[in-house]
Amino acid sequence: MRQTKKKISKHLSNSERLRILEEYLTSAAK
């Protein structure tokens, strides 16, 4: 999981990372 996050953070900008994190948290809350 951590490795995936590092790869994602390298490829995405901060705003995109925050948006994806929001979507992930929202889907996890359901």
CYANA upper distance limits for C-alpha pairs under 8 A (distance plus 0.5 A):
  1 MET  CA      5 LYS  CA      6.83
  2 ARG  CA      6 LYS  CA      6.79
  3 GLN  CA      7 LYS  CA      6.81
  4 THR  CA      8 ILE  CA      6.63
  5 LYS  CA      9 SER  CA      6.49
  6 LYS  CA     10 LYS  CA      6.79
  7 LYS  CA     11 HIS  CA      7.02
  8 ILE  CA     12 LEU  CA      6.48
  8 ILE  CA     17 ARG  CA      8.16
  9 SER  CA     13 SER  CA      7.64
  9 SER  CA     14 ASN  CA      8.17
  9 SER  CA     17 ARG  CA      7.21
 12 LEU  CA     16 GLU  CA      6.48
 12 LEU  CA     17 ARG  CA      6.58
 13 SER  CA     17 ARG  CA      6.68
 14 ASN  CA     18 LEU  CA      6.68
 15 SER  CA     19 ARG  CA      6.75
 16 GLU  CA     20 ILE  CA      6.67
 17 ARG  CA     21 LEU  CA      6.56
 18 LEU  CA     22 GLU  CA      6.61
 19 ARG  CA     23 GLU  CA      6.80
 20 ILE  CA     24 TYR  CA      6.59
 21 LEU  CA     25 LEU  CA      6.64
 22 GLU  CA     26 THR  CA      6.56
 23 GLU  CA     27 SER  CA      6.62
 24 TYR  CA     28 ALA  CA      6.54
 25 LEU  CA     29 ALA  CA      6.60
 26 THR  CA     30 LYS  CA      7.24
